[in-house]
Amino acid sequence: MSAKIKRGRGDPYVNAVKAALKDYVAEHPGAVAEVYRYNSAAIRLRVIDERFAGIPFARRHDDLWDYIDERVPDDVMSEITFIIPVTPAEKDRDMASFEFDHPSR
């Protein structure tokens, strides 16, 4: 599976994040990665990966943040406001993941 833009069309910043997520998915078969622009200054992303099972959320978050940071420029990083690393079992139970699927205004 590849990384996809969850809603709307990509812009250069969203596309840069999508490219980094494509790398993640290629390196982690079975993972699902999604990204979208929430507003003019915020990009949100979620990675669903079974490999996160048993890993504390803070470590997952930090590891994924570091992974993206190594692959996108600082100006793109400054717009990422929401990173959600969940397992498939957590996807529908996690409040941040719910917010990703049903963004508030």
N, CA, C and O atoms as a Tinker XYZ file with bonds, in Angstrom:
   420  protein
     1  N      0.845000   -1.172000    0.000000    73     2
     2  CA     0.000000    0.000000    0.000000    64     1     3
     3  C      0.890000    1.236000    0.000000    63     2     4     5
     4  O      2.023000    1.189000    0.479000    81     3
     5  N      0.388000    2.321000   -0.526000    73     3     6
     6  CA     1.203000    3.531000   -0.597000    64     5     7
     7  C      0.660000    4.607000    0.329000    63     6     8     9
     8  O     -0.411000    4.464000    0.919000    81     7
     9  N      1.411000    5.670000    0.440000    73     7    10
    10  CA     0.955000    6.830000    1.188000    64     9    11
    11  C     -0.074000    7.550000    0.328000    63    10    12    13
    12  O      0.040000    7.581000   -0.898000    81    11
    13  N     -1.074000    8.126000    0.974000    73    11    14
    14  CA    -2.079000    8.834000    0.188000    64    13    15
    15  C     -2.464000   10.142000    0.858000    63    14    16    17
    16  O     -2.301000   10.329000    2.064000    81    15
    17  N     -2.977000   11.035000    0.030000    73    15    18
    18  CA    -3.517000   12.286000    0.537000    64    17    19
    19  C     -4.953000   12.006000    0.929000    63    18    20    21
    20  O     -5.767000   11.621000    0.089000    81    19
    21  N     -5.269000   12.197000    2.198000    73    19    22
    22  CA    -6.560000   11.804000    2.762000    64    21    23
    23  C     -7.719000   12.610000    2.181000    63    22    24    25
    24  O     -8.769000   12.053000    1.860000    81    23
    25  N     -7.530000   13.903000    2.049000    73    23    26
    26  CA    -8.598000   14.737000    1.493000    64    25    27
    27  C     -7.968000   15.932000    0.800000    63    26    28    29
    28  O     -6.863000   16.359000    1.137000    81    27
    29  N     -8.677000   16.450000   -0.151000    73    27    30
    30  CA    -8.171000   17.599000   -0.886000    64    29    31
    31  C     -7.037000   17.210000   -1.823000    63    30    32    33
    32  O     -6.709000   16.035000   -1.990000    81    31
    33  N     -6.455000   18.231000   -2.422000    73    31    34
    34  CA    -5.314000   18.001000   -3.308000    64    33    35
    35  C     -4.046000   18.371000   -2.579000    63    34    36    37
    36  O     -4.061000   19.148000   -1.624000    81    35
    37  N     -2.981000   17.822000   -3.028000    73    35    38
    38  CA    -1.704000   18.127000   -2.418000    64    37    39
    39  C     -1.161000   19.464000   -2.881000    63    38    40    41
    40  O     -1.460000   19.920000   -3.985000    81    39
    41  N     -0.376000   20.076000   -2.048000    73    39    42
    42  CA     0.411000   21.240000   -2.414000    64    41    43
    43  C      1.867000   20.810000   -2.256000    63    42    44    45
    44  O      2.112000   19.682000   -1.829000    81    43
    45  N      2.832000   21.646000   -2.577000    73    43    46
    46  CA     4.228000   21.196000   -2.490000    64    45    47
    47  C      4.624000   20.677000   -1.104000    63    46    48    49
    48  O      5.404000   19.730000   -1.007000    81    47
    49  N      4.104000   21.275000   -0.041000    73    47    50
    50  CA     4.455000   20.826000    1.305000    64    49    51
    51  C      3.814000   19.474000    1.616000    63    50    52    53
    52  O      4.475000   18.571000    2.127000    81    51
    53  N      2.545000   19.343000    1.310000    73    51    54
    54  CA     1.853000   18.064000    1.531000    64    53    55
    55  C      2.501000   16.975000    0.683000    63    54    56    57
    56  O      2.674000   15.846000    1.141000    81    55
    57  N      2.854000   17.313000   -0.542000    73    55    58
    58  CA     3.492000   16.324000   -1.413000    64    57    59
    59  C      4.863000   15.893000   -0.890000    63    58    60    61
    60  O      5.259000   14.742000   -1.075000    81    59
    61  N      5.590000   16.804000   -0.239000    73    59    62
    62  CA     6.877000   16.441000    0.365000    64    61    63
    63  C      6.679000   15.450000    1.507000    63    62    64    65
    64  O      7.440000   14.493000    1.650000    81    63
    65  N      5.658000   15.686000    2.313000    73    63    66
    66  CA     5.351000   14.753000    3.410000    64    65    67
    67  C      4.893000   13.424000    2.833000    63    66    68    69
    68  O      5.294000   12.364000    3.314000    81    67
    69  N      4.057000   13.474000    1.805000    73    67    70
    70  CA     3.587000   12.244000    1.175000    64    69    71
    71  C      4.763000   11.418000    0.652000    63    70    72    73
    72  O      4.771000   10.195000    0.796000    81    71
    73  N      5.740000   12.067000    0.056000    73    71    74
    74  CA     6.914000   11.349000   -0.455000    64    73    75
    75  C      7.669000   10.671000    0.687000    63    74    76    77
    76  O      8.111000    9.531000    0.544000    81    75
    77  N      7.821000   11.358000    1.812000    73    75    78
    78  CA     8.495000   10.750000    2.963000    64    77    79
    79  C      7.694000    9.566000    3.487000    63    78    80    81
    80  O      8.264000    8.546000    3.876000    81    79
    81  N      6.384000    9.701000    3.496000    73    79    82
    82  CA     5.535000    8.601000    3.957000    64    81    83
    83  C      5.569000    7.424000    2.986000    63    82    84    85
    84  O      5.465000    6.272000    3.408000    81    83
    85  N      5.712000    7.699000    1.703000    73    83    86
    86  CA     5.864000    6.608000    0.728000    64    85    87
    87  C      7.116000    5.797000    1.048000    63    86    88    89
    88  O      7.114000    4.570000    0.950000    81    87
    89  N      8.182000    6.491000    1.429000    73    87    90
    90  CA     9.407000    5.798000    1.828000    64    89    91
    91  C      9.134000    4.918000    3.049000    63    90    92    93
    92  O      9.577000    3.771000    3.100000    81    91
    93  N      8.413000    5.449000    4.022000    73    91    94
    94  CA     8.106000    4.685000    5.230000    64    93    95
    95  C      7.339000    3.412000    4.871000    63    94    96    97
    96  O      7.671000    2.322000    5.338000    81    95
    97  N      6.314000    3.564000    4.041000    73    95    98
    98  CA     5.490000    2.413000    3.654000    64    97    99
    99  C      6.330000    1.387000    2.889000    63    98   100   101
   100  O      6.159000    0.182000    3.076000    81    99
   101  N      7.219000    1.853000    2.044000    73    99   102
   102  CA     8.084000    0.932000    1.299000    64   101   103
   103  C      9.007000    0.154000    2.236000    63   102   104   105
   104  O      9.315000   -1.012000    1.990000    81   103
   105  N      9.442000    0.809000    3.306000    73   103   106
   106  CA    10.340000    0.170000    4.270000    64   105   107
   107  C      9.595000   -0.660000    5.318000    63   106   108   109
   108  O     10.203000   -1.468000    6.021000    81   107
   109  N      8.291000   -0.461000    5.419000    73   107   110
   110  CA     7.476000   -1.146000    6.425000    64   109   111
   111  C      6.234000   -1.733000    5.747000    63   110   112   113
   112  O      5.141000   -1.180000    5.872000    81   111
   113  N      6.397000   -2.848000    5.031000    73   111   114
   114  CA     5.262000   -3.443000    4.325000    64   113   115
   115  C      4.071000   -3.665000    5.258000    63   114   116   117
   116  O      4.219000   -4.119000    6.392000    81   115
   117  N      2.901000   -3.335000    4.749000    73   115   118
   118  CA     1.669000   -3.472000    5.521000    64   117   119
   119  C      1.248000   -2.186000    6.205000    63   118   120   121
   120  O      0.097000   -2.058000    6.622000    81   119
   121  N      2.155000   -1.238000    6.327000    73   119   122
   122  CA     1.807000    0.045000    6.940000    64   121   123
   123  C      0.941000    0.864000    5.980000    63   122   124   125
   124  O      1.032000    0.728000    4.760000    81   123
   125  N      0.111000    1.705000    6.560000    73   123   126
   126  CA    -0.733000    2.624000    5.798000    64   125   127
   127  C     -0.402000    4.029000    6.282000    63   126   128   129
   128  O     -0.364000    4.277000    7.487000    81   127
   129  N     -0.166000    4.940000    5.361000    73   127   130
   130  CA     0.178000    6.317000    5.728000    64   129   131
   131  C     -0.741000    7.279000    4.991000    63   130   132   133
   132  O     -0.996000    7.123000    3.797000    81   131
   133  N     -1.234000    8.276000    5.717000    73   131   134
   134  CA    -2.142000    9.258000    5.151000    64   133   135
   135  C     -1.728000   10.655000    5.609000    63   134   136   137
   136  O     -1.197000   10.832000    6.706000    81   135
   137  N     -1.976000   11.621000    4.767000    73   135   138
   138  CA    -1.630000   13.007000    5.080000    64   137   139
   139  C     -2.698000   13.921000    4.487000    63   138   140   141
   140  O     -3.278000   13.605000    3.448000    81   139
   141  N     -2.957000   15.039000    5.135000    73   139   142
   142  CA    -3.801000   16.068000    4.550000    64   141   143
   143  C     -3.467000   17.422000    5.157000    63   142   144   145
   144  O     -2.903000   17.515000    6.248000    81   143
   145  N     -3.828000   18.461000    4.429000    73   143   146
   146  CA    -3.656000   19.815000    4.931000    64   145   147
   147  C     -4.930000   20.177000    5.692000    63   146   148   149
   148  O     -6.024000   20.187000    5.127000    81   147
   149  N     -4.774000   20.470000    6.971000    73   147   150
   150  CA    -5.902000   20.842000    7.825000    64   149   151
   151  C     -6.321000   22.290000    7.570000    63   150   152   153
   152  O     -7.512000   22.589000    7.475000    81   151
   153  N     -5.350000   23.175000    7.462000    73   151   154
   154  CA    -5.611000   24.572000    7.116000    64   153   155
   155  C     -4.348000   25.140000    6.474000    63   154   156   157
   156  O     -3.407000   24.395000    6.198000    81   155
   157  N     -4.319000   26.435000    6.236000    73   155   158
   158  CA    -3.201000   27.019000    5.497000    64   157   159
   159  C     -1.854000   26.901000    6.210000    63   158   160   161
   160  O     -0.809000   27.105000    5.592000    81   159
   161  N     -1.870000   26.572000    7.501000    73   159   162
   162  CA    -0.608000   26.485000    8.252000    64   161   163
   163  C     -0.415000   25.149000    8.948000    63   162   164   165
   164  O      0.493000   25.015000    9.769000    81   163
   165  N     -1.245000   24.157000    8.643000    73   163   166
   166  CA    -1.169000   22.899000    9.387000    64   165   167
   167  C     -1.347000   21.689000    8.474000    63   166   168   169
   168  O     -2.272000   21.619000    7.664000    81   167
   169  N     -0.431000   20.745000    8.636000    73   167   170
   170  CA    -0.487000   19.463000    7.931000    64   169   171
   171  C     -0.622000   18.375000    8.989000    63   170   172   173
   172  O      0.062000   18.402000   10.013000    81   171
   173  N     -1.498000   17.431000    8.737000    73   171   174
   174  CA    -1.690000   16.313000    9.657000    64   173   175
   175  C     -1.333000   15.017000    8.952000    63   174   176   177
   176  O     -1.560000   14.866000    7.751000    81   175
   177  N     -0.768000   14.078000    9.713000    73   175   178
   178  CA    -0.459000   12.779000    9.129000    64   177   179
   179  C     -0.711000   11.666000   10.137000    63   178   180   181
   180  O     -0.638000   11.856000   11.351000    81   179
   181  N     -1.010000   10.507000    9.585000    73   179   182
   182  CA    -1.245000    9.318000   10.410000    64   181   183
   183  C     -0.564000    8.141000    9.737000    63   182   184   185
   184  O     -0.612000    7.979000    8.518000    81   183
   185  N      0.073000    7.323000   10.569000    73   183   186
   186  CA     0.658000    6.069000   10.101000    64   185   187
   187  C      0.033000    4.950000   10.918000    63   186   188   189
   188  O      0.064000    4.963000   12.148000    81   187
   189  N     -0.530000    3.992000   10.213000    73   187   190
   190  CA    -1.122000    2.812000   10.839000    64   189   191
   191  C     -0.176000    1.657000   10.554000    63   190   192   193
   192  O      0.032000    1.271000    9.404000    81   191
   193  N      0.392000    1.114000   11.623000    73   191   194
   194  CA     1.423000    0.098000   11.444000    64   193   195
   195  C      1.369000   -0.884000   12.615000    63   194   196   197
   196  O      1.458000   -0.487000   13.776000    81   195
   197  N      1.226000   -2.141000   12.300000    73   195   198
   198  CA     1.178000   -3.199000   13.321000    64   197   199
   199  C      2.447000   -3.208000   14.172000    63   198   200   201
   200  O      2.417000   -3.634000   15.327000    81   199
   201  N      3.555000   -2.743000   13.608000    73   199   202
   202  CA     4.820000   -2.737000   14.340000    64   201   203
   203  C      4.810000   -1.824000   15.566000    63   202   204   205
   204  O      5.696000   -1.925000   16.415000    81   203
   205  N      3.833000   -0.945000   15.670000    73   203   206
   206  CA     3.734000   -0.062000   16.830000    64   205   207
   207  C      3.220000   -0.788000   18.078000    63   206   208   209
   208  O      3.315000   -0.256000   19.184000    81   207
   209  N      2.686000   -1.981000   17.909000    73   207   210
   210  CA     2.135000   -2.729000   19.051000    64   209   211
   211  C      3.209000   -2.914000   20.119000    63   210   212   213
   212  O      4.333000   -3.327000   19.830000    81   211
   213  N      2.842000   -2.603000   21.349000    73   211   214
   214  CA     3.749000   -2.781000   22.471000    64   213   215
   215  C      4.756000   -1.655000   22.660000    63   214   216   217
   216  O      5.532000   -1.675000   23.616000    81   215
   217  N      4.755000   -0.685000   21.772000    73   215   218
   218  CA     5.675000    0.452000   21.878000    64   217   219
   219  C      4.902000    1.626000   22.466000    63   218   220   221
   220  O      3.822000    1.948000   21.971000    81   219
   221  N      5.417000    2.270000   23.500000    73   219   222
   222  CA     4.704000    3.415000   24.088000    64   221   223
   223  C      4.437000    4.495000   23.030000    63   222   224   225
   224  O      5.241000    4.708000   22.122000    81   223
   225  N      3.292000    5.167000   23.170000    73   223   226
   226  CA     2.891000    6.165000   22.187000    64   225   227
   227  C      3.957000    7.245000   22.010000    63   226   228   229
   228  O      4.251000    7.640000   20.882000    81   227
   229  N      4.535000    7.723000   23.103000    73   227   230
   230  CA     5.524000    8.799000   23.009000    64   229   231
   231  C      6.726000    8.374000   22.165000    63   230   232   233
   232  O      7.257000    9.171000   21.391000    81   231
   233  N      7.151000    7.127000   22.315000    73   231   234
   234  CA     8.285000    6.650000   21.517000    64   233   235
   235  C      7.908000    6.519000   20.049000    63   234   236   237
   236  O      8.685000    6.884000   19.167000    81   235
   237  N      6.712000    5.998000   19.790000    73   235   238
   238  CA     6.236000    5.899000   18.405000    64   237   239
   239  C      6.246000    7.283000   17.760000    63   238   240   241
   240  O      6.765000    7.478000   16.661000    81   239
   241  N      5.659000    8.230000   18.476000    73   239   242
   242  CA     5.554000    9.599000   17.990000    64   241   243
   243  C      6.936000   10.172000   17.700000    63   242   244   245
   244  O      7.169000   10.724000   16.625000    81   243
   245  N      7.852000   10.041000   18.657000    73   243   246
   246  CA     9.209000   10.568000   18.471000    64   245   247
   247  C      9.920000    9.898000   17.306000    63   246   248   249
   248  O     10.579000   10.566000   16.510000    81   247
   249  N      9.791000    8.577000   17.204000    73   247   250
   250  CA    10.452000    7.852000   16.107000    64   249   251
   251  C      9.912000    8.295000   14.749000    63   250   252   253
   252  O     10.679000    8.502000   13.809000    81   251
   253  N      8.596000    8.440000   14.649000    73   251   254
   254  CA     7.995000    8.854000   13.382000    64   253   255
   255  C      8.357000   10.307000   13.071000    63   254   256   257
   256  O      8.639000   10.650000   11.923000    81   255
   257  N      8.347000   11.150000   14.091000    73   255   258
   258  CA     8.745000   12.555000   13.906000    64   257   259
   259  C     10.184000   12.626000   13.376000    63   258   260   261
   260  O     10.465000   13.373000   12.439000    81   259
   261  N     11.089000   11.849000   13.977000    73   259   262
   262  CA    12.489000   11.813000   13.526000    64   261   263
   263  C     12.594000   11.305000   12.089000    63   262   264   265
   264  O     13.376000   11.830000   11.296000    81   263
   265  N     11.811000   10.288000   11.759000    73   263   266
   266  CA    11.831000    9.723000   10.415000    64   265   267
   267  C     11.455000   10.788000    9.382000    63   266   268   269
   268  O     12.140000   10.953000    8.372000    81   267
   269  N     10.370000   11.503000    9.642000    73   267   270
   270  CA     9.908000   12.541000    8.713000    64   269   271
   271  C     10.932000   13.679000    8.655000    63   270   272   273
   272  O     11.250000   14.185000    7.579000    81   271
   273  N     11.438000   14.071000    9.816000    73   271   274
   274  CA    12.387000   15.192000    9.897000    64   273   275
   275  C     13.631000   14.957000    9.047000    63   274   276   277
   276  O     14.199000   15.905000    8.505000    81   275
   277  N     14.056000   13.713000    8.928000    73   275   278
   278  CA    15.236000   13.386000    8.117000    64   277   279
   279  C     14.964000   13.483000    6.621000    63   278   280   281
   280  O     15.897000   13.462000    5.817000    81   279
   281  N     13.692000   13.590000    6.242000    73   279   282
   282  CA    13.338000   13.487000    4.830000    64   281   283
   283  C     12.659000   14.717000    4.230000    63   282   284   285
   284  O     12.485000   14.788000    3.013000    81   283
   285  N     12.278000   15.672000    5.050000    73   283   286
   286  CA    11.635000   16.872000    4.512000    64   285   287
   287  C     12.348000   18.124000    5.039000    63   286   288   289
   288  O     12.945000   18.096000    6.115000    81   287
   289  N     12.281000   19.209000    4.284000    73   287   290
   290  CA    12.931000   20.450000    4.718000    64   289   291
   291  C     12.274000   21.047000    5.970000    63   290   292   293
   292  O     11.129000   20.741000    6.303000    81   291
   293  N     13.027000   21.896000    6.641000    73   291   294
   294  CA    12.537000   22.517000    7.876000    64   293   295
   295  C     11.254000   23.310000    7.676000    63   294   296   297
   296  O     10.388000   23.302000    8.551000    81   295
   297  N     11.111000   24.001000    6.537000    73   295   298
   298  CA     9.894000   24.781000    6.337000    64   297   299
   299  C      8.669000   23.876000    6.228000    63   298   300   301
   300  O      7.573000   24.274000    6.622000    81   299
   301  N      8.840000   22.684000    5.707000    73   299   302
   302  CA     7.739000   21.714000    5.668000    64   301   303
   303  C      7.475000   21.181000    7.076000    63   302   304   305
   304  O      6.324000   21.075000    7.499000    81   303
   305  N      8.535000   20.848000    7.791000    73   303   306
   306  CA     8.381000   20.341000    9.164000    64   305   307
   307  C      7.607000   21.316000   10.037000    63   306   308   309
   308  O      6.822000   20.906000   10.892000    81   307
   309  N      7.831000   22.607000    9.820000    73   307   310
   310  CA     7.173000   23.615000   10.648000    64   309   311
   311  C      5.664000   23.622000   10.478000    63   310   312   313
   312  O      4.958000   24.187000   11.314000    81   311
   313  N      5.153000   23.011000    9.422000    73   311   314
   314  CA     3.706000   22.974000    9.196000    64   313   315
   315  C      3.057000   21.678000    9.659000    63   314   316   317
   316  O      1.831000   21.573000    9.666000    81   315
   317  N      3.855000   20.694000   10.045000    73   315   318
   318  CA     3.283000   19.441000   10.554000    64   317   319
   319  C      2.886000   19.665000   12.012000    63   318   320   321
   320  O      3.729000   19.935000   12.867000    81   319
   321  N      1.600000   19.549000   12.272000    73   319   322
   322  CA     1.089000   19.827000   13.616000    64   321   323
   323  C      0.490000   18.612000   14.298000    63   322   324   325
   324  O      0.184000   18.659000   15.490000    81   323
   325  N      0.321000   17.534000   13.566000    73   323   326
   326  CA    -0.443000   16.402000   14.080000    64   325   327
   327  C      0.164000   15.139000   13.489000    63   326   328   329
   328  O      0.062000   14.912000   12.283000    81   327
   329  N      0.794000   14.315000   14.320000    73   327   330
   330  CA     1.329000   13.021000   13.879000    64   329   331
   331  C      0.678000   11.944000   14.729000    63   330   332   333
   332  O      0.733000   11.992000   15.957000    81   331
   333  N      0.063000   10.974000   14.070000    73   331   334
   334  CA    -0.643000    9.919000   14.788000    64   333   335
   335  C     -0.071000    8.564000   14.378000    63   334   336   337
   336  O     -0.316000    8.112000   13.259000    81   335
   337  N      0.679000    7.914000   15.249000    73   335   338
   338  CA     1.165000    6.568000   14.972000    64   337   339
   339  C      0.315000    5.543000   15.739000    63   338   340   341
   340  O      0.400000    5.464000   16.965000    81   339
   341  N     -0.493000    4.770000   15.030000    73   339   342
   342  CA    -1.381000    3.805000   15.679000    64   341   343
   343  C     -1.271000    2.435000   15.022000    63   342   344   345
   344  O     -0.820000    2.304000   13.885000    81   343
   345  N     -1.692000    1.425000   15.765000    73   343   346
   346  CA    -1.823000    0.082000   15.201000    64   345   347
   347  C     -3.194000   -0.010000   14.535000    63   346   348   349
   348  O     -4.059000    0.827000   14.790000    81   347
   349  N     -3.401000   -1.012000   13.690000    73   347   350
   350  CA    -4.737000   -1.172000   13.100000    64   349   351
   351  C     -5.835000   -1.329000   14.167000    63   350   352   353
   352  O     -6.943000   -0.821000   13.993000    81   351
   353  N     -5.531000   -2.024000   15.256000    73   351   354
   354  CA    -6.521000   -2.216000   16.315000    64   353   355
   355  C     -6.854000   -0.910000   17.041000    63   354   356   357
   356  O     -7.960000   -0.754000   17.557000    81   355
   357  N     -5.915000    0.017000   17.084000    73   355   358
   358  CA    -6.120000    1.289000   17.780000    64   357   359
   359  C     -6.790000    2.348000   16.904000    63   358   360   361
   360  O     -7.329000    3.329000   17.416000    81   359
   361  N     -6.757000    2.155000   15.609000    73   359   362
   362  CA    -7.212000    3.187000   14.671000    64   361   363
   363  C     -8.581000    3.749000   15.020000    63   362   364   365
   364  O     -8.757000    4.967000   15.035000    81   363
   365  N     -9.541000    2.900000   15.300000    73   363   366
   366  CA   -10.900000    3.366000   15.555000    64   365   367
   367  C    -11.162000    3.693000   17.019000    63   366   368   369
   368  O    -12.220000    4.231000   17.344000    81   367
   369  N    -10.227000    3.381000   17.907000    73   367   370
   370  CA   -10.400000    3.663000   19.341000    64   369   371
   371  C     -9.670000    4.914000   19.791000    63   370   372   373
   372  O    -10.049000    5.537000   20.783000    81   371
   373  N     -8.640000    5.279000   19.077000    73   371   374
   374  CA    -7.786000    6.397000   19.469000    64   373   375
   375  C     -8.468000    7.723000   19.121000    63   374   376   377
   376  O     -8.921000    7.910000   17.992000    81   375
   377  N     -8.540000    8.640000   20.086000    73   375   378
   378  CA    -9.221000    9.921000   19.861000    64   377   379
   379  C     -8.504000   10.769000   18.810000    63   378   380   381
   380  O     -9.164000   11.431000   18.010000    81   379
   381  N     -7.194000   10.765000   18.794000    73   379   382
   382  CA    -6.471000   11.529000   17.782000    64   381   383
   383  C     -6.725000   10.951000   16.394000    63   382   384   385
   384  O     -6.847000   11.699000   15.424000    81   383
   385  N     -6.803000    9.643000   16.295000    73   383   386
   386  CA    -7.109000    9.007000   15.022000    64   385   387
   387  C     -8.531000    9.347000   14.590000    63   386   388   389
   388  O     -8.785000    9.573000   13.407000    81   387
   389  N     -9.452000    9.382000   15.541000    73   387   390
   390  CA   -10.834000    9.796000   15.245000    64   389   391
   391  C    -10.841000   11.222000   14.693000    63   390   392   393
   392  O    -11.523000   11.514000   13.710000    81   391
   393  N    -10.079000   12.098000   15.334000    73   391   394
   394  CA    -9.987000   13.491000   14.874000    64   393   395
   395  C     -9.413000   13.545000   13.463000    63   394   396   397
   396  O     -9.800000   14.403000   12.668000    81   395
   397  N     -8.505000   12.646000   13.151000    73   395   398
   398  CA    -7.930000   12.604000   11.806000    64   397   399
   399  C     -9.012000   12.283000   10.782000    63   398   400   401
   400  O     -9.048000   12.883000    9.708000    81   399
   401  N     -9.888000   11.345000   11.107000    73   399   402
   402  CA   -10.968000   10.955000   10.193000    64   401   403
   403  C    -12.125000   11.946000   10.187000    63   402   404   405
   404  O    -12.830000   12.078000    9.187000    81   403
   405  N    -12.320000   12.642000   11.307000    73   403   406
   406  CA   -13.443000   13.577000   11.465000    64   405   407
   407  C    -12.917000   14.888000   12.050000    63   406   408   409
   408  O    -13.164000   15.190000   13.217000    81   407
   409  N    -12.191000   15.670000   11.239000    73   407   410
   410  CA   -11.550000   16.873000   11.788000    64   409   411
   411  C    -12.561000   17.904000   12.283000    63   410   412   413
   412  O    -13.574000   18.164000   11.634000    81   411
   413  N    -12.268000   18.479000   13.431000    73   411   414
   414  CA   -13.098000   19.555000   13.962000    64   413   415
   415  C    -12.714000   20.844000   13.253000    63   414   416   417
   416  O    -11.651000   20.935000   12.639000    81   415
   417  N    -13.547000   21.790000   13.338000    73   415   418
   418  CA   -13.260000   23.081000   12.685000    64   417   419
   419  C    -12.704000   24.050000   13.660000    63   418   420
   420  O    -12.402000   25.186000   13.296000    81   419
